[in-house]
Amino acid sequence: MTLPDTAANPAGADRTFQVDLRGLVDLLSHHLYSSPRVYLRELLQNAVDALTARRALAPDAPTDAFGIRLYADGSVVRVEDDGVGLTEADVHSFLATIGRSSKRADRIAEQRGDFIGQFGIGLLSCFLVADEIHVLSRSARTPDAPAVEWRGRGDGSYTVRALPASARTRPGTTVTLTPRADAAEWTRPAQVHALARHFGSLLRHPVTFDDGTGGQDVAVNPEPAPWARTYPTPGSRSRALAAYGQGVFGFTPLDTIELDLPAVGLKGIACVLPEAVPAGRRHGHRVHVKGMLLSEQAEELLPEWAFFVRCVIDAESLRPTASRESLYEDDTLAAVRDALADRLRDWIARAAASDPDLLGRFLQAHHLAVKSLAVHDDEILRMLLPWLPFETTDGHTTLDEFARTHRTVLVTSSVEEFRQVAAIASAAGLGVVNGGYTYDRELVHRLPEIRPEVSVADLDPATLTAHLDPVDRETELAAVAYLALARDALAVFDCDVALRTFQPASAPALLVDSREARHERTRSQLAREQEGGVWGDILGALRQEAPRAQLILNQLNPLVRAAVTIEEPELARTSAEALYGQAALLSRRPLRPAESSLINRSFLDLLAHALRKDS
């Protein structure tokens, strides 16, 4: 931007911004538009809007009376339309004034929603590939007006001149670009045709392409959108929509869901992904506005939980942003998002009611998405909770199957807690569900809403230990000395040691230790280390009686029966440390450095003892 001369503009006088067009083009290319290829989309969009205005002037004209013709031979790119055209006054007003769109003219202001572009900067995108833009136009609103030529250059200058009617015999506009050498990638005939197909395959006006070789013009959009066609049977329609989804996204959909929101003129399909995706990964959706491709990555179209589908839609009333590469977040988009979410819920409901095979394949791939939805949607919860798979002591099964054999369902708070107790709880006949995965614990606690005869409770270590049988008094007395040495050896881990009998007999020991208990012991230890300081006072105020871990030895296990008879103190301590280490490993929780050291030391000590004994 340059400042006007102060002599010509005395203090206090109004001044006008001066625009450096080259700087503005650089701004557009690096910050507004994602790629120089958008120049063709902008030219197509302008042509479509011109045809829309022309159609308003001649509503009874045949459907194919007005169209768009593209030409590219490597030396020029030309876009010609049969649209409303421009007068010389229009050219001065709209082409030479940055930011003013012809779609804002008073005479068609009430039709603004019918147009794709509303920002008046689209033509500038042509400077991304050319240094000069040539426009030849003739107005359909003023039939006796002459043709008008406008030449705009990248340095900000332009010329306008009236031409005889013979220069353009029919109303409409032709835009011609002479590409720069560095723009050949985007202006070759094959690339222009590909870009036209990419952006304009769903346009409602006929679009053709000529590569300058003298051959027949090629239709860019030979067929209407697949959802707008008629099919002989519902099956053929379903197969055609699935084939279209596969062509767009590159995967065979598990199913296709037709989308139709008449209030906003939205039609399209949602393709159900055949494989699971990480929770929360939001796929981009392909959004067309009035047939023109707006975005291939419109994440904002659906709520976050709907990451199991990818959509192709064409809408009338969604607003594009200034770059026309994403959707403007407003009340209309929010309402559309909610309505599309309802369509996905309806599809799940139909599958649950009438197609259990499809539902099973869907849940096998996308149970996490459905769980995230069920947490917040009571209808989906009631409908699908019994069908959802969970990890349980009976294996991976549905809650419906699990509740048939377990009227009391226990749920763990973490994966490691479940792994600690799963085998022993199963042998004891307890029904335990792994609640450590996302959404699982919350959903299991809501099971009584669907199955009132079932009760759900969090698994408490006391509940598990209560199902472990005590040993007889004689056996316990015989093991007193060993248990005392074991407690002393494991005191550093705040771990108690007890002797019980439980199944399976192959399990020598069970380590009962919750994450919360470990955190409390860690906090208590910090408080002891920081006594006397401010931090120690804070931790001391928070300190509770730290719960101790429990190493429960299984008297049914031959190794434990042999260990409790060891009379040599050091060997007894080493065996207790080894049993603790093995139980900690089986819990699959992260090991503390001291525990890793204990496992290594106890293994080496036992190996050394065995070697000494053999020698």
Buried (B, 14 or more C-beta within 10 A) or exposed (E): EEEEEEEEEEEEEEEEEEEEBEEBBEEBBEEBBEEBBBBBBBBBBBBBBBBBBBBEEEEEEEEEBBBBBBBBBBEBBBBBBBBBBBBBEBBBBBBEEBEBBBBBBEEBEEEEEBBBBBBBBBBBBBBBBBBBBBBBBBBBBBEEBBBBBBBBBBEBEBEBEEBEEEEBEEBBBBBBBBBBEEBEEBBBBEBBBBBBBBBBBBBBBBBBBBBEEEEEEBEBBEEEBBBEEEEEEEEEBBEBBBBBBBEBBEBEBBBBBBBEBEEBBBBBBBBBBBEBBEBEEBBBBBBBBBBBBBBBBBBBBBBEBBBBBBBBBBBBBBBBBBBBBBBEEEEBBEBBBEBBBEBBBEBBBEBBEEEEEBBEBBBEBBBBBBBBBBBEBEEBBEBBBBBBBBBBBBEEBBBBBBBEEBEEBBBBBBBBBBBBBBBBBBBBEBBBBBBBBEBBBEBBBBBBEBBEEBEBEBBEBEBBBEBBEEBEEEBBEBBEBBBEBBBBBBEEBBBBBBBBBBBEBEBBBBBBBBEEBBEBBEBBBBBEEBEEEEEBEEBBEEBEEBBBBBBBBBBBBEBBBEBBEBEEEEBBBBBBBBBBBBBBBBBEBEBEEEBBEBBEBBBEBBEEBEEEEEE
